[in-house]
Amino acid sequence: MDALSVSQSSLLGLKSQLLQRLAVVLENHLSQQPHPSKLLSADRAWQWVTKPYPQTQDWQGGYYRSAIAHLLAQVWQQPPLEIAQQIVTIFNQAQLSDPVSGDGHGRSHSSVPRLLSEHRKLSMGEAFKLHGDVAARLQATLTAPGLATWLHQCLATLPHWHGGQPSVLTPSYLPPPRQLQVQYAHARCCALLRLAALEGLVAYSQPWSDYPSRLQLTTSIPWLDPQQQLWLSHPAESHLLAQLVLIMDAIDSGSPPRRCTNSLIQLVEAFESCDRACQIWGEPSSKTSTLALNRLGLVAITQAVLRFFLEGYLGLIAPWEL
């Protein structure tokens, strides 16, 4: 798959950001060990584990898992559980003085991921949390503030994405019924967003009559509640979030076309489940407006990803109505 322009995918691929953070924080602390950063931050060493829907709790529909401690045990001659605990402690206690612009002294660090933009700066331990289980496997999850920042960046960045050559993923990778399923999901997203705009719930950078599939959402969305947890806590919302993370990682890593199309269908099915289970209008509650706004933000991100695949890689029309 062709690379995205202007490092678009690396900004939103959470797995690559986790690996960069691991390399940065462990480079100094474990430099005496043989190739610690290279081994720990190897892409193949970390796999995304999706919790089965609807068995999700809060927003955590998945996590990254690695058995790298067992491999390092052979090199370092230490018990894997001890290595895992050491890595967890170092990573969670580490702080980056300026994770956006550099090292705190005005120098730019290309190796430090730009996970944070307009949101408050998070320490490394706040953005990702690392855990170890009894089998010495490492589990990395994104915290609610970290995920809120990622969602904010998705809304700001995705409308500007464009693919490589449309022939990279030809429509033949998807049978006609699947093509229609993706197009219908995109049209459904647009219908929800258009209705929200007509009712004044959200605002866009341009009128709908221009070209709605590329509009920039300008309404600020408060992803976190007063307790600094995500408003999006329904299992269907968590499942959709997990699929968005997964497809961003697939794009970022340059996955084979077949895997990307599989991720695309999983995203569409997750959106369909979320659309059925989570109402945007009609829920009598004092938090309805904020929750509706969060759900609309999730719809906007999904729409932008679907448009990106349909137009940029499949060479198909991304309809805003059917």
Buried (B, 14 or more C-beta within 10 A) or exposed (E): BEEBEEEBBBBBBBBBBBBBBBBBBBBEBBEEBEEBBEBBBBEEBBEBEBBEBBEBEBBBBBBBBBBBBBBBBEEBEBEBBEBBBBBBEBBBEBEBEBBBBBBEEEEEBEEBBBBBEEBEBBEBBBBBBBBBEEEBBBBBBBBBBBBBBBBBBBBBBBBEBBBBEBEBBEBEBBEEEBBEBBBBBBBBBBBBBBBBBEEEBBEBEEEBEEEBBBBBBEBEBEBBBEEEBBBBBBBBBBBBBBBBBBBBBBBBBEBEBEEBBBBBBBBBBBBBBBBEBBEBEEEEEEEBEBBBBBBBBBBBBBBBBBBBBBBBBBBBEBBBEE
